[in-house]
């Protein structure tokens, strides 16, 4: 996601994350940080961090004929919306 935001020019306007947490060390750090979150958030993060999820939308594509937008486009649109609402820091 950071690469997509950089390519869209957000790296020039905002400070984006530079530390990759998709390693075992990152999992340990995030699991430790969950201890400082509200109970529901804490439970979700402890259950989800470090796991790989595989999702399949082939059935909805074939049965309902749905097409999905490109993930890069969705991320850029979300960044544009966050910027428009002033949710991105300086």
N, C-alpha and C positions, 0 to 999 in steps of 0.2 A: 504494500500500500504506500509506503514511503517513496518507493521508486516512482510510482504513478504520480504521486503528488509533486515530486521533484520535476518530472517531465512536463507537468502542467504549469510549472513556474511558481509553485507555492514555496519551494525551497529558497527562492530569492526574497520573498516577502515575509516569511515566518520561519521560526526555528523548528525544524522537524526532528524527530527522534533519530539519533545516530547509533545508539547501542542496540544491538540485536538481542532479543530475549528468547529466541527460538532454539535455545540449547538447554542442556540439563542444568547448567548454572542459572540460566534465566528462569527455568521452572522453579528452582529452589528460591530465588529471589522473589518471584511473584507469589509463591506459596507463603513465604514469610510475610510479605506485604499484606496478604489477605487478612492477617490477624488484626489489622487496624481498620477493617471495613465493617459495615453494619451486618448483622447476622445473615440476612438473605443473600446479600452479595458475597459474603464470605463463603457460605455453603456452595453457591454456584461456582465460584472461582476454584475452590478446592477440588470440586468434582470435575471441572473441565480442563484445568491447566495441565499440560503435558500429554493430553490425549490427541489422537489424530481422528478426525471424523471424515467419513466417506459418504457423500450424499449422491443420490441418483434421481434425476428428474426425467428419466426416459419415459416412464409410464404416463406422466402428465402431458408430455410432448406428443406421444402417440395417441393416447385416448382422447385428449381434449384439443389437440392441435395447437398447443400454446408454444410460443417462441419467447425466449428470454433475452433481455438486453445484455450487451457486453459488460463484463464486470468493471473494466477500466472506465467506461462511460459512467457507470453508476457511482463509482468512487469520486470521479471528478465533479459530477453533479452534486454529490453530498458535500464536497469541499466548498463548492460555490455557494450552496445554501448556508453552510456554517459561517462562511465569510459575510454573506449578506445579512445574517442575523447578528453579527458581531460576536460570535462565539470563538473566534480564533484570536489568540493573543498577539501582541505586537512583536 
